[in-house]
């Protein structure tokens, strides 16, 4: 006899391990964003204290609108003083340039006439014979305690007479291989004239006769004498 067995299938359930989910609590928290809310109760930041502006420490870094009345006056005083210094410097510079031009560089200056006089002396045959080689003749001013010849001043002066005529006087010393001498120059500028004219220019050498390089009076007298010879005698309006 056959016995049928009924086998009931057995289901095996595999138990999986339980894992609790990890929740990020920080992510669930509400985020707060930083915003600047200006309220009446918020306190303003304290201003940085600056040094007061005076005429002696003002650098111009502080805006004009930030200055007090006294500080504005201090800045104005400083700027006025600086402007005055600029004007004074320009005035002094102009004065120095004017003096240099009139006394040294101008063709009608004393220095220019002195140099011309020296050149004429060195080229005059009469003075070369008395003083020596013209290239070795030295011209200098009055003797002083200073051994440097350049420090010897040239004696010169300018005067205006009562008629308004200007006069310039220059005198200096000469020294050559053969001897020494003294030069005298007298120039005059007529009223309204622009150029100096020679009245006389001569050199004195000890033991020798005076040598004239310019003599206006003598030249005028000689010219009048020569003219009288050529004109003849004039009598009753008739030249005989």
SULCORTA-V99214 format. One line per field, one symbol per residue. phi: phi as a letter, one per 20 degrees, with the letter a starting at -180 (. if undefined). psi: psi as a letter, one per 40 degrees, with the letter a starting at -180 (. if undefined). A space follows every 50 residues. Layout:
phi=???
psi=???
This chain:
phi=.edeeeeefdedeeeefedffedefffeffedefcededfefeffffffd ffecfdcfdnfegffeeeffffffffffffffffffffffffffffffff ffeceffdefffffffffffffdefffffedogffdfdcbeffcfeffff effefbbcccffeneeccdcbbecbcfdacacdcccdccffneddfcfeb bbcddgncfgdedbbffffffffffffffffmedclmdee
psi=hhhhhhhhhhhhhhhiihhhihhhdddeihhhhhihhhideihiihihhi hihieeeheedhideeiidddddddddddddddddddddddddddddddd dddddhdeidddddddddddddehdddddddahdeehihiaihiehehdd ehihhiihihieeehihhhhiiiihiddaiihihhhiihiheieiiihdi hihhhheiihhhdhgddddddddddddddddahhhfehh.
